Structures are given as C-alpha cells and as structure tokens.
Amino acid sequence: MFFGKSEDGPEDLEFPEAAGALKSSFNRKLGSLDAKAARMMRSIDEAVVSLGAAAEEFRELDKEPDTDFIRATSTNYIKEQKNSYALLLARILSSHARQEKEHETIYDKYYEEIQRIGALLSDVLKANAQFKMVLDAYPNDLNRFKRAFSAIEMQWRVLKAELEMRNRETSEYREILEQLESVVALEDELGLLHRSMEELSHQSWRRVEAVEIERIEERIRLLREQGRLSAKKIAGLKADVSMILGALDKPARKHDYMALHKPKLMPMLENPDALRDASKYAELRSQVAEIKDEIEKGSITVKNAEEVGRAIDAALGPRLRGLLDEIYALESAMLPANSEIRELERESQELRDAVSGASKRVSAISRITERISEIGAEKARLSGNVERLFYSYYRKRIRLKMP
C-alpha cells in the first residue's frame, strides 16, 4: 500500500527500516536547529569553563571579607565557608558536565542538554542560597562569576525557545513513531495469538484453558496499566487547569459581585468539567476578558497581579482550551479500554467456569482467528497512515512492507 503517485514510484521500505528512515527525515527537517543549537552549546560550554575558573579564582582569593553588614561572625569562619562554597561549585559543574553520547534525534540531543543545564543552574542557585553569607561578605569579587552565570542562563533560555519553536515538527515525528510502535505492539500480540492457537491445536483442553486465561489476564493487566498511566496524566492536566482557574478565584468573586445581572463566573471556575460545553467555555472567556479589562481600568485590584495575568492569558489563549481538550480526549480514549477490561474479565470467568472442553476449544480458536484478522486489518490501516504521513510531513513517498 502507498499514498499518492510519483514518477519514480515510492521507495520500498521493510518495516524494520521505517524507524530509521523516520529519524533521518526528522533530523534533516531539524538541520537548522542543529546548527543554531551547536553554536549556543559552544557559548554555554565556554561560559561553564569561565564559571569554573571564576569559582577557583574566588577560592584562591586572599582578601578579608566585608563584615559591616553581617552579624557578628569570625572572619576565619567566613573564609572557610568561601572555600567550601567554591569547592561545592566545582562539584556541581563536574556532576553536570556534558556527556558525549549518541542520540536518536537532534531534538533528543538538545532536549537532554536543556535538562542538564537547567539542573546545573538550579544547583548553583541553591548553593548561592546556602552560602549567602559568603556572597554578602565579598560583594565586589563576584563579577566574573555573575557574568558567566548570566551567559549560561541567557543561552539556555534561547536554546529552550529554539526547541519550543520546533514543537510542530516534533509532534509530527511522534505521531508517525506512535503508529510504528502500534505495529510492533500488534506484532507482539499476534505472536501470542499464534502460540495460543498452536497450543489449542496440540494440547489437552485443561492445559489450553490455563493458557487462554493467562493471555486474557495479561491483556487485562496491560489495559489496567495503560488506564493507570492515563489517569495519572489526566490528574496532572487537571492540576494545571486548577492552577489556572484557582488564580482567577478572587478577581472572579469581585467580578461576580459587580456584575449582578450576568451569569456567575465562580460556578464555572469550581466545575471545570462543565467547560467541555462550548457555550460555557465561551462564557468563561467572555467574563475573563471583562476581568482583564476591569483590572487594567483599576475597578478590580489584585495583589498577585503577575500570577493572575498568567492565568488570564492562559484562559484567553490556547493553553486552557488545549488542557481541557487533552483531558476530554484521554477520558474518551479510556472508555473503550474499560469496556474491554469488563469484557475480558467476563471471558476469563467464563473460561474458568467452563465444563465442556471441546466447545470452549472451538470458541477460543474462533476468537483468536477473528482477532488475527482484525490485527491484519489494523496493520494495513497503520501502514497507510505511515505512508500518508511520511509524504505529508517529509515529502517522502514510501511503500511500507509490513512484517
């Protein structure tokens, strides 16, 4: 199966080659990111080296501390703490040193770098808080350190922004990768089904019943684990929604008090599930926009203006809608799995209660045969999806040869 036509025809790809072709196509699409990010990483590496040199220079500094604005403390103690602080910085830099290794994609490479550098910056800030007395005692001797730290932080933020600009390309890559992984999962299930079929053909019914039950219960465990992971993700998304809506609580109460003739905003904030109704969501956006206008005019005042501003932007922009849509999509996706679990549990109990080995054997073979046919159809569908998406995202025509 292939999508579209080409004068040269599509490239035939064996299924095991598809993941490699996908990664290569994705990396080519991110070629400009690689060049930019490499320059940023060189700048960061240079700043890290400078930060290490500044820490060593500070450790070797032979100067009396300034204790005018520090509570009574011996200068020797401050000098000892200065040495400990510089050694801690050296350990932090060492523990977060860049490790040269292979990455599957350019995105993976720089995403890992962002996480590493972010952890480095966080640990340095924690060290600064821990040794605040030292920093206060040497206020005029930390300029090189500050410049290096600021350079790392600035380039790190720019690199993060560059990666975020590639969210669309990354989503495209992951969409195809998920299709390929689904084929692998189907192949695993197909192998299990064929083994079950083989055992049904050659083993006694008592043994076959146990194998069939084991297959079903393994499927139940898999579905429950998938449900647990989905529920965990939903809980995290709902927490994000609660943070946005929670920040709007106080201004919403003031707004509701001022706008007596309008639908109340607070009930919508307290019941996010109702926002899946398009009219409710539109009403929320309308009233949040009014709150924003009232804050700007001064008719509503808030103490945590920055937090409220972020919440307003999230509610009026795509973030809140995106969170809600993802929650609804995940919840909807869980319904078929829950239904399948109930059906599998019923089937498992049915097998346990079975008394007629021959009839159950025929029934089991029929179900497996049906499922094998379904898997064949699903693999064909996924193959078409992959071919279509390869062309849509990478302008590459392929014909995928399924296992």
C-alpha positions as a Markdown table, in Angstrom:
| # | Residue | x | y | z |
|---|---|---|---|---|
| 1 | Met | 0.0 | 0.0 | 0.0 |
| 2 | Phe | 1.3 | 3.5 | -0.7 |
| 3 | Phe | -0.1 | 7.0 | -0.7 |
| 4 | Gly | -0.1 | 9.2 | -3.8 |
| 5 | Lys | 1.8 | 8.7 | -7.0 |
| 6 | Ser | 5.3 | 9.6 | -8.2 |
| 7 | Glu | 7.0 | 9.4 | -11.5 |
| 8 | Asp | 9.8 | 7.4 | -9.8 |
| 9 | Gly | 7.5 | 5.5 | -7.6 |
| 10 | Pro | 7.6 | 5.1 | -3.8 |
| 11 | Glu | 10.6 | 3.8 | -2.0 |
| 12 | Asp | 10.1 | 0.3 | -0.7 |
| 13 | Leu | 10.8 | 0.0 | 3.0 |
| 14 | Glu | 10.9 | -3.1 | 5.1 |
| 15 | Phe | 9.2 | -2.4 | 8.4 |
| 16 | Pro | 12.4 | -2.6 | 10.5 |
| 17 | Glu | 13.9 | 0.2 | 8.3 |
| 18 | Ala | 10.9 | 2.6 | 8.8 |
| 19 | Ala | 12.0 | 3.9 | 12.3 |
| 20 | Gly | 15.5 | 4.7 | 10.9 |
| 21 | Ala | 14.0 | 6.5 | 7.9 |
| 22 | Leu | 11.7 | 8.4 | 10.1 |
| 23 | Lys | 14.6 | 9.6 | 12.4 |
| 24 | Ser | 16.7 | 10.6 | 9.4 |
| 25 | Ser | 13.8 | 12.6 | 7.9 |
| 26 | Phe | 13.1 | 14.3 | 11.2 |
| 27 | Asn | 16.8 | 15.1 | 11.7 |
| 28 | Arg | 17.0 | 16.6 | 8.2 |
| 29 | Lys | 14.0 | 18.8 | 9.0 |
| 30 | Leu | 15.7 | 20.0 | 12.2 |
| 31 | Gly | 19.0 | 20.7 | 10.4 |
| 32 | Ser | 18.8 | 24.5 | 11.0 |
| 33 | Leu | 18.2 | 23.8 | 14.7 |
| 34 | Asp | 21.3 | 21.7 | 14.9 |
| 35 | Ala | 23.5 | 24.5 | 13.5 |
| 36 | Lys | 22.0 | 27.1 | 15.9 |
| 37 | Ala | 21.9 | 24.9 | 18.9 |
| 38 | Ala | 25.5 | 23.8 | 18.4 |
| 39 | Arg | 26.6 | 27.5 | 18.4 |
| 40 | Met | 24.6 | 28.1 | 21.6 |
| 41 | Met | 26.2 | 25.0 | 23.2 |
| 42 | Arg | 29.7 | 26.2 | 22.4 |
| 43 | Ser | 28.8 | 29.5 | 24.1 |
| 44 | Ile | 27.4 | 27.7 | 27.1 |
| 45 | Asp | 30.4 | 25.4 | 27.3 |
| 46 | Glu | 32.7 | 28.5 | 27.3 |
| 47 | Ala | 30.6 | 30.2 | 30.0 |
| 48 | Val | 30.7 | 27.0 | 32.1 |
| 49 | Val | 34.5 | 26.9 | 31.8 |
| 50 | Ser | 34.6 | 30.6 | 32.8 |
| 51 | Leu | 32.3 | 29.8 | 35.7 |
| 52 | Gly | 34.6 | 27.1 | 36.9 |
| 53 | Ala | 37.6 | 29.4 | 36.6 |
| 54 | Ala | 35.8 | 32.1 | 38.5 |
| 55 | Ala | 35.0 | 29.7 | 41.3 |
| 56 | Glu | 38.6 | 28.6 | 41.5 |
| 57 | Glu | 39.7 | 32.3 | 41.4 |
| 58 | Phe | 37.3 | 33.0 | 44.2 |
| 59 | Arg | 38.6 | 30.1 | 46.3 |
| 60 | Glu | 42.2 | 31.4 | 45.9 |
| 61 | Leu | 41.2 | 35.0 | 46.7 |
| 62 | Asp | 43.3 | 36.1 | 49.7 |
| 63 | Lys | 41.2 | 39.0 | 50.9 |
| 64 | Glu | 39.5 | 39.9 | 54.2 |
| 65 | Pro | 35.7 | 39.7 | 54.0 |
| 66 | Asp | 33.5 | 42.7 | 54.4 |
| 67 | Thr | 31.6 | 42.1 | 57.6 |
| 68 | Asp | 30.0 | 45.5 | 58.1 |
| 69 | Phe | 26.5 | 44.3 | 57.2 |
| 70 | Ile | 26.9 | 40.7 | 58.6 |
| 71 | Arg | 26.0 | 39.6 | 62.1 |
| 72 | Ala | 29.0 | 39.1 | 64.3 |
| 73 | Thr | 31.0 | 36.2 | 62.8 |
| 74 | Ser | 34.7 | 35.5 | 62.7 |
| 75 | Thr | 36.4 | 36.3 | 59.5 |
| 76 | Asn | 38.2 | 32.9 | 59.6 |
| 77 | Tyr | 34.8 | 31.2 | 59.6 |
| 78 | Ile | 33.7 | 33.2 | 56.5 |
| 79 | Lys | 37.0 | 32.4 | 54.7 |
| 80 | Glu | 36.4 | 28.7 | 55.5 |
| 81 | Gln | 32.9 | 29.0 | 54.1 |
| 82 | Lys | 34.2 | 30.8 | 51.0 |
| 83 | Asn | 36.5 | 27.8 | 50.3 |
| 84 | Ser | 33.6 | 25.4 | 50.9 |
| 85 | Tyr | 31.4 | 27.4 | 48.5 |
| 86 | Ala | 34.0 | 27.4 | 45.7 |
| 87 | Leu | 34.5 | 23.6 | 46.1 |
| 88 | Leu | 30.8 | 23.0 | 46.0 |
| 89 | Leu | 30.5 | 24.9 | 42.8 |
| 90 | Ala | 33.3 | 22.8 | 41.3 |
| 91 | Arg | 31.5 | 19.6 | 42.3 |
| 92 | Ile | 28.3 | 21.0 | 40.8 |
| 93 | Leu | 30.0 | 21.8 | 37.5 |
| 94 | Ser | 31.6 | 18.3 | 37.5 |
| 95 | Ser | 28.4 | 16.5 | 38.2 |
| 96 | His | 26.6 | 18.3 | 35.4 |
| 97 | Ala | 29.4 | 18.0 | 32.8 |
| 98 | Arg | 28.3 | 17.2 | 29.3 |
| 99 | Gln | 28.5 | 13.5 | 28.4 |
| 100 | Glu | 29.3 | 12.8 | 24.8 |
| 101 | Lys | 26.9 | 10.1 | 23.5 |
| 102 | Glu | 24.8 | 9.1 | 20.6 |
| 103 | His | 21.2 | 10.4 | 20.4 |
| 104 | Glu | 18.4 | 9.1 | 18.2 |
| 105 | Thr | 17.4 | 12.5 | 17.1 |
| 106 | Ile | 18.7 | 16.1 | 17.1 |
| 107 | Tyr | 15.7 | 17.0 | 19.3 |
| 108 | Asp | 16.6 | 14.4 | 21.9 |
| 109 | Lys | 20.1 | 15.6 | 22.0 |
| 110 | Tyr | 19.3 | 19.2 | 22.8 |
| 111 | Tyr | 16.3 | 18.4 | 25.0 |
| 112 | Glu | 18.7 | 16.4 | 27.2 |
| 113 | Glu | 21.1 | 19.4 | 27.2 |
| 114 | Ile | 18.3 | 21.7 | 28.3 |
| 115 | Gln | 17.5 | 19.4 | 31.2 |
| 116 | Arg | 21.2 | 19.1 | 32.2 |
| 117 | Ile | 21.9 | 22.8 | 32.0 |
| 118 | Gly | 18.6 | 23.6 | 33.9 |
| 119 | Ala | 19.7 | 21.3 | 36.7 |
| 120 | Leu | 23.1 | 22.9 | 36.8 |
| 121 | Leu | 21.6 | 26.4 | 37.1 |
| 122 | Ser | 19.2 | 25.3 | 39.8 |
| 123 | Asp | 22.0 | 23.7 | 41.8 |
| 124 | Val | 24.1 | 26.8 | 41.6 |
| 125 | Leu | 21.2 | 28.9 | 42.8 |
| 126 | Lys | 20.7 | 26.5 | 45.7 |
| 127 | Ala | 24.4 | 26.8 | 46.5 |
| 128 | Asn | 24.2 | 30.6 | 46.5 |
| 129 | Ala | 21.3 | 30.5 | 48.9 |
| 130 | Gln | 23.2 | 28.1 | 51.2 |
| 131 | Phe | 26.3 | 30.3 | 51.2 |
| 132 | Lys | 24.5 | 33.7 | 51.2 |
| 133 | Met | 26.8 | 35.0 | 54.0 |
| 134 | Val | 29.9 | 34.4 | 51.8 |
| 135 | Leu | 28.3 | 36.3 | 48.8 |
| 136 | Asp | 27.4 | 39.1 | 51.1 |
| 137 | Ala | 30.9 | 39.2 | 52.5 |
| 138 | Tyr | 32.5 | 39.5 | 49.1 |
| 139 | Pro | 30.1 | 41.7 | 47.1 |
| 140 | Asn | 32.7 | 43.2 | 44.8 |
| 141 | Asp | 34.6 | 40.0 | 43.9 |
| 142 | Leu | 31.9 | 38.0 | 42.1 |
| 143 | Asn | 31.6 | 39.9 | 38.8 |
| 144 | Arg | 33.2 | 37.3 | 36.7 |
| 145 | Phe | 31.1 | 34.6 | 38.3 |
| 146 | Lys | 27.9 | 36.7 | 37.7 |
| 147 | Arg | 28.8 | 37.3 | 34.0 |
| 148 | Ala | 29.4 | 33.6 | 33.4 |
| 149 | Phe | 26.2 | 32.5 | 35.2 |
| 150 | Ser | 24.2 | 35.1 | 33.3 |
| 151 | Ala | 25.7 | 34.0 | 30.0 |
| 152 | Ile | 24.8 | 30.3 | 30.7 |
| 153 | Glu | 21.3 | 31.3 | 31.7 |
| 154 | Met | 20.7 | 33.5 | 28.7 |
| 155 | Gln | 21.9 | 30.9 | 26.2 |
| 156 | Trp | 19.9 | 28.2 | 28.0 |
| 157 | Arg | 16.7 | 30.3 | 27.6 |
| 158 | Val | 17.4 | 30.9 | 24.0 |
| 159 | Leu | 18.0 | 27.2 | 23.4 |
| 160 | Lys | 14.8 | 26.3 | 25.1 |
| 161 | Ala | 12.9 | 28.8 | 22.9 |
| 162 | Glu | 14.5 | 27.3 | 19.8 |
| 163 | Leu | 13.3 | 23.8 | 20.8 |
| 164 | Glu | 9.8 | 25.1 | 21.6 |
| 165 | Met | 9.7 | 26.6 | 18.1 |
| 166 | Arg | 10.0 | 23.0 | 16.8 |
| 167 | Asn | 7.0 | 21.7 | 18.7 |
| 168 | Arg | 5.1 | 21.1 | 15.5 |
| 169 | Glu | 7.9 | 19.1 | 13.8 |
| 170 | Thr | 8.3 | 17.1 | 17.0 |
| 171 | Ser | 4.6 | 16.3 | 17.2 |
| 172 | Glu | 4.7 | 15.2 | 13.6 |
| 173 | Tyr | 7.6 | 12.9 | 14.3 |
| 174 | Arg | 6.0 | 11.4 | 17.4 |
| 175 | Glu | 2.7 | 10.9 | 15.5 |
| 176 | Ile | 4.4 | 8.7 | 13.0 |
| 177 | Leu | 6.6 | 7.0 | 15.6 |
| 178 | Glu | 3.4 | 6.1 | 17.6 |
| 179 | Gln | 2.0 | 4.5 | 14.5 |
| 180 | Leu | 5.1 | 2.4 | 14.1 |
| 181 | Glu | 5.1 | 1.4 | 17.8 |
| 182 | Ser | 1.5 | 0.4 | 17.5 |
| 183 | Val | 2.5 | -2.0 | 14.7 |
| 184 | Val | 5.2 | -3.5 | 17.0 |
| 185 | Ala | 2.6 | -4.0 | 19.7 |
| 186 | Leu | 0.2 | -5.7 | 17.3 |
| 187 | Glu | 3.0 | -8.0 | 16.2 |
| 188 | Asp | 3.7 | -8.9 | 19.8 |
| 189 | Glu | 0.0 | -9.7 | 20.3 |
| 190 | Leu | -0.1 | -11.6 | 17.0 |
| 191 | Gly | 2.8 | -13.8 | 18.2 |
| 192 | Leu | 1.0 | -14.5 | 21.4 |
| 193 | Leu | -2.2 | -15.4 | 19.5 |
| 194 | His | -0.3 | -17.8 | 17.2 |
| 195 | Arg | 1.3 | -19.5 | 20.2 |
| 196 | Ser | -2.1 | -19.8 | 21.8 |
| 197 | Met | -3.5 | -21.3 | 18.6 |
| 198 | Glu | -0.7 | -23.8 | 18.4 |
| 199 | Glu | -1.3 | -24.9 | 22.0 |
| 200 | Leu | -5.0 | -25.1 | 21.3 |
| 201 | Ser | -4.2 | -27.5 | 18.5 |
| 202 | His | -1.8 | -29.8 | 20.3 |
| 203 | Gln | -2.5 | -29.7 | 24.0 |
| 204 | Ser | -5.3 | -31.0 | 26.2 |
| 205 | Trp | -8.2 | -28.8 | 27.0 |
| 206 | Arg | -7.2 | -28.4 | 30.6 |
| 207 | Arg | -3.8 | -27.0 | 29.6 |
| 208 | Val | -5.3 | -24.9 | 26.9 |
| 209 | Glu | -7.8 | -23.3 | 29.3 |
| 210 | Ala | -4.9 | -22.1 | 31.5 |
| 211 | Val | -3.0 | -20.7 | 28.6 |
| 212 | Glu | -6.1 | -18.8 | 27.3 |
| 213 | Ile | -6.8 | -17.4 | 30.7 |
| 214 | Glu | -3.2 | -16.3 | 31.1 |
| 215 | Arg | -3.4 | -14.5 | 27.8 |
| 216 | Ile | -6.6 | -12.7 | 28.7 |
| 217 | Glu | -5.4 | -11.7 | 32.2 |
| 218 | Glu | -2.1 | -10.4 | 30.7 |
| 219 | Arg | -4.2 | -8.3 | 28.4 |
| 220 | Ile | -6.2 | -7.1 | 31.4 |
| 221 | Arg | -3.1 | -6.1 | 33.3 |
| 222 | Leu | -1.8 | -4.2 | 30.2 |
| 223 | Leu | -5.0 | -2.3 | 29.9 |
| 224 | Arg | -5.2 | -1.5 | 33.6 |
| 225 | Glu | -1.6 | -0.2 | 33.5 |
| 226 | Gln | -2.4 | 1.9 | 30.4 |
| 227 | Gly | -5.5 | 3.2 | 32.3 |
| 228 | Arg | -3.4 | 4.0 | 35.4 |
| 229 | Leu | -0.9 | 6.0 | 33.2 |
| 230 | Ser | -3.8 | 7.8 | 31.5 |
| 231 | Ala | -5.4 | 8.6 | 34.9 |
| 232 | Lys | -2.1 | 9.9 | 36.2 |
| 233 | Lys | -1.7 | 12.1 | 33.1 |
| 234 | Ile | -5.3 | 13.3 | 33.5 |
| 235 | Ala | -4.7 | 14.2 | 37.1 |
| 236 | Gly | -1.7 | 16.2 | 36.2 |
| 237 | Leu | -3.6 | 18.1 | 33.5 |
| 238 | Lys | -6.5 | 18.7 | 35.8 |
| 239 | Ala | -4.0 | 20.1 | 38.4 |
| 240 | Asp | -2.7 | 22.5 | 35.7 |
| 241 | Val | -6.3 | 23.6 | 35.0 |
| 242 | Ser | -7.0 | 24.1 | 38.7 |
| 243 | Met | -3.9 | 26.3 | 39.0 |
| 244 | Ile | -5.1 | 28.5 | 36.2 |
| 245 | Leu | -8.7 | 28.7 | 37.4 |
| 246 | Gly | -7.6 | 29.0 | 41.1 |
| 247 | Ala | -5.6 | 32.1 | 40.3 |
| 248 | Leu | -8.8 | 33.7 | 39.0 |
| 249 | Asp | -10.8 | 33.0 | 42.2 |
| 250 | Lys | -10.5 | 36.3 | 43.9 |
| 251 | Pro | -10.9 | 38.6 | 40.9 |
| 252 | Ala | -13.8 | 36.4 | 39.8 |
| 253 | Arg | -15.6 | 36.8 | 43.1 |
| 254 | Lys | -15.2 | 40.6 | 42.8 |
| 255 | His | -16.4 | 40.4 | 39.2 |
| 256 | Asp | -19.5 | 38.4 | 40.1 |
| 257 | Tyr | -20.3 | 40.9 | 42.8 |
| 258 | Met | -20.0 | 43.8 | 40.4 |
| 259 | Ala | -21.8 | 42.1 | 37.5 |
| 260 | Leu | -25.1 | 41.1 | 39.3 |
| 261 | His | -27.1 | 40.8 | 36.0 |
| 262 | Lys | -24.7 | 38.3 | 34.4 |
| 263 | Pro | -24.2 | 34.5 | 34.8 |
| 264 | Lys | -21.9 | 33.9 | 37.7 |
| 265 | Leu | -18.3 | 33.1 | 36.9 |
| 266 | Met | -17.4 | 31.3 | 40.1 |
| 267 | Pro | -19.6 | 28.2 | 39.4 |
| 268 | Met | -17.7 | 27.7 | 36.1 |
| 269 | Leu | -14.3 | 28.0 | 37.9 |
| 270 | Glu | -15.5 | 25.5 | 40.5 |
| 271 | Asn | -16.7 | 23.0 | 38.0 |
| 272 | Pro | -14.1 | 22.7 | 35.1 |
| 273 | Asp | -15.9 | 19.7 | 33.7 |
| 274 | Ala | -18.8 | 21.9 | 32.6 |
| 275 | Leu | -16.4 | 23.8 | 30.3 |
| 276 | Arg | -16.5 | 21.0 | 27.8 |
| 277 | Asp | -19.8 | 22.7 | 26.8 |
| 278 | Ala | -18.8 | 25.2 | 24.1 |
| 279 | Ser | -21.2 | 27.8 | 25.3 |
| 280 | Lys | -19.9 | 27.6 | 28.9 |
| 281 | Tyr | -16.4 | 27.9 | 27.7 |
| 282 | Ala | -17.3 | 30.9 | 25.5 |
| 283 | Glu | -19.0 | 32.5 | 28.5 |
| 284 | Leu | -15.9 | 31.9 | 30.6 |
| 285 | Arg | -13.6 | 33.5 | 28.1 |
| 286 | Ser | -16.0 | 36.5 | 27.8 |
| 287 | Gln | -16.1 | 37.1 | 31.5 |
| 288 | Val | -12.3 | 36.6 | 31.9 |
| 289 | Ala | -11.8 | 39.2 | 29.2 |
| 290 | Glu | -14.0 | 41.5 | 31.2 |
| 291 | Ile | -11.9 | 40.8 | 34.3 |
| 292 | Lys | -8.8 | 41.7 | 32.4 |
| 293 | Asp | -10.4 | 45.0 | 31.2 |
| 294 | Glu | -11.5 | 45.7 | 34.8 |
| 295 | Ile | -8.1 | 45.1 | 36.2 |
| 296 | Glu | -6.5 | 47.3 | 33.6 |
| 297 | Lys | -9.0 | 50.1 | 34.4 |
| 298 | Gly | -8.5 | 49.7 | 38.1 |
| 299 | Ser | -12.0 | 48.7 | 39.0 |
| 300 | Ile | -10.7 | 45.4 | 40.2 |
| 301 | Thr | -7.4 | 45.3 | 42.1 |
| 302 | Val | -5.3 | 42.1 | 42.8 |
| 303 | Lys | -2.3 | 41.5 | 44.9 |
| 304 | Asn | -0.8 | 38.7 | 42.8 |
| 305 | Ala | -1.0 | 40.6 | 39.6 |
| 306 | Glu | 1.6 | 38.6 | 37.8 |
| 307 | Glu | 0.0 | 35.2 | 38.6 |
| 308 | Val | -3.5 | 36.5 | 37.7 |
| 309 | Gly | -2.1 | 37.9 | 34.5 |
| 310 | Arg | -0.7 | 34.5 | 33.5 |
| 311 | Ala | -4.0 | 32.8 | 34.4 |
| 312 | Ile | -5.9 | 35.3 | 32.3 |
| 313 | Asp | -3.6 | 34.8 | 29.3 |
| 314 | Ala | -3.9 | 31.0 | 29.7 |
| 315 | Ala | -7.7 | 31.3 | 29.8 |
| 316 | Leu | -7.9 | 33.6 | 26.8 |
| 317 | Gly | -5.2 | 31.9 | 24.8 |
| 318 | Pro | -4.9 | 28.3 | 23.6 |
| 319 | Arg | -3.4 | 26.9 | 26.8 |
| 320 | Leu | -6.6 | 26.3 | 28.8 |
| 321 | Arg | -8.5 | 25.1 | 25.8 |
| 322 | Gly | -5.7 | 22.7 | 25.0 |
| 323 | Leu | -5.5 | 21.3 | 28.5 |
| 324 | Leu | -9.3 | 20.7 | 28.6 |
| 325 | Asp | -9.3 | 19.1 | 25.1 |
| 326 | Glu | -6.5 | 16.8 | 26.1 |
| 327 | Ile | -8.3 | 15.8 | 29.3 |
| 328 | Tyr | -11.5 | 15.1 | 27.3 |
| 329 | Ala | -9.6 | 13.1 | 24.7 |
| 330 | Leu | -7.9 | 11.0 | 27.3 |
| 331 | Glu | -11.1 | 10.3 | 29.2 |
| 332 | Ser | -12.8 | 9.4 | 26.0 |
| 333 | Ala | -10.0 | 7.1 | 25.0 |
| 334 | Met | -10.2 | 5.3 | 28.3 |
| 335 | Leu | -13.9 | 4.3 | 27.8 |
| 336 | Pro | -13.2 | 1.5 | 25.2 |
| 337 | Ala | -10.4 | 0.1 | 27.3 |
| 338 | Asn | -12.6 | 0.0 | 30.4 |
| 339 | Ser | -15.3 | -1.7 | 28.3 |
| 340 | Glu | -12.7 | -4.2 | 27.0 |
| 341 | Ile | -11.5 | -4.9 | 30.5 |
| 342 | Arg | -15.0 | -5.8 | 31.6 |
| 343 | Glu | -15.5 | -8.0 | 28.6 |
| 344 | Leu | -12.1 | -9.7 | 29.2 |
| 345 | Glu | -12.9 | -10.3 | 32.8 |
| 346 | Arg | -16.2 | -11.8 | 31.8 |
| 347 | Glu | -14.5 | -14.0 | 29.2 |
| 348 | Ser | -11.8 | -15.1 | 31.8 |
| 349 | Gln | -14.5 | -16.1 | 34.3 |
| 350 | Glu | -16.4 | -17.9 | 31.5 |
| 351 | Leu | -13.3 | -20.0 | 30.8 |
| 352 | Arg | -12.8 | -20.8 | 34.4 |
| 353 | Asp | -16.3 | -22.0 | 34.7 |
| 354 | Ala | -16.2 | -23.9 | 31.5 |
| 355 | Val | -17.1 | -27.6 | 31.7 |
| 356 | Ser | -17.1 | -28.5 | 28.1 |
| 357 | Gly | -13.5 | -28.6 | 26.8 |
| 358 | Ala | -14.4 | -29.2 | 23.2 |
| 359 | Ser | -16.9 | -26.4 | 22.9 |
| 360 | Lys | -14.6 | -23.9 | 24.6 |
| 361 | Arg | -11.7 | -25.0 | 22.4 |
| 362 | Val | -13.7 | -24.2 | 19.3 |
| 363 | Ser | -14.8 | -20.9 | 20.8 |
| 364 | Ala | -11.3 | -19.9 | 21.7 |
| 365 | Ile | -10.0 | -20.8 | 18.2 |
| 366 | Ser | -12.8 | -18.7 | 16.7 |
| 367 | Arg | -12.0 | -15.7 | 18.8 |
| 368 | Ile | -8.3 | -15.9 | 18.1 |
| 369 | Thr | -8.9 | -16.3 | 14.4 |
| 370 | Glu | -11.1 | -13.2 | 14.5 |
| 371 | Arg | -8.6 | -11.2 | 16.4 |
| 372 | Ile | -5.8 | -12.3 | 14.0 |
| 373 | Ser | -8.0 | -11.0 | 11.1 |
| 374 | Glu | -8.6 | -7.7 | 13.0 |
| 375 | Ile | -4.9 | -7.3 | 13.5 |
| 376 | Gly | -4.2 | -7.8 | 9.8 |
| 377 | Ala | -6.7 | -5.0 | 9.0 |
| 378 | Glu | -5.3 | -2.7 | 11.7 |
| 379 | Lys | -1.8 | -3.2 | 10.4 |
| 380 | Ala | -2.9 | -2.3 | 6.9 |
| 381 | Arg | -4.6 | 0.8 | 8.2 |
| 382 | Leu | -1.5 | 1.8 | 10.2 |
| 383 | Ser | 0.7 | 1.1 | 7.1 |
| 384 | Gly | -1.4 | 3.5 | 5.1 |
| 385 | Asn | -1.2 | 6.1 | 7.8 |
| 386 | Val | 2.5 | 5.9 | 8.0 |
| 387 | Glu | 2.9 | 6.2 | 4.2 |
| 388 | Arg | 0.5 | 9.2 | 4.1 |
| 389 | Leu | 2.1 | 11.0 | 7.0 |
| 390 | Phe | 5.6 | 10.4 | 5.6 |
| 391 | Tyr | 4.6 | 12.2 | 2.4 |
| 392 | Ser | 2.6 | 14.9 | 4.3 |
| 393 | Tyr | 5.4 | 15.8 | 6.7 |
| 394 | Tyr | 8.6 | 14.9 | 4.8 |
| 395 | Arg | 7.5 | 14.8 | 1.1 |
| 396 | Lys | 8.9 | 11.3 | 1.1 |
| 397 | Arg | 6.9 | 8.6 | -0.8 |
| 398 | Ile | 7.4 | 5.2 | 0.7 |
| 399 | Arg | 5.7 | 1.8 | 0.4 |
| 400 | Leu | 5.9 | 0.1 | 3.7 |
| 401 | Lys | 6.3 | -3.7 | 3.7 |
| 402 | Met | 4.7 | -4.9 | 6.9 |
| 403 | Pro | 6.0 | -7.9 | 8.8 |
